[in-house]
Amino acid sequence: MKRTYYPNYFSIDDIIVTQEKIPCITEQELSNLGFLDQSHSSTDLKANQEVQLPLWYILQVQKERGRNQFYDVKIPNIYKSTYSEICKADATAVDLGKLNKHFYELGRYVSHFDRNGFVGRMIYETCRSRMKYLKDLCNNINNEQRNESRLDHIEYHLFLEGSKTNKKFSEWLQENSVNIKTSEMVVNHRKRKRALMEAENAIAGSQRT
């Protein structure tokens, strides 16, 4: 499983996403790892014990072992069928900011633990359905910050860039920021053409006289 490290290895966004806790079930007794489950005082983790583990830790165990033999990774509730049905009904009504600020990126990681491919389809369809809603928000340049709390982190940055672009385009149409000027090459060409025509007219006039 590849990590994006987008835009680089020290990406703060990627670090934040991989800090998210993911539900897991231990597949065997794990000695001296009881500290991973702060809700229990036991020194060890028992077999079939439910525990919330940070995503970065799960990824590291999987990387070192090839296959995670210690934990059965479960899909977080926000990517399960109930929320999927809500997204199918009206994805624009879903408050992704409240569900998880990194809904898409976390979902991309979680999808690798989903044997049925359910999570990947869900985040794809949710993103596709919300694009028109996001475009409408960007077009409303007079209310740039409206409803931004309902957006996922990626959507929010697309919203900011889209709003800036639409504002500049609107100003350009109204000639508030850009004045359309004739190219210097075109101006010089016209001057040479005019001078040539004047010279031809002068020659023709002198010949008639």
Disulfide bonds with the S-S distance in Angstrom:
none
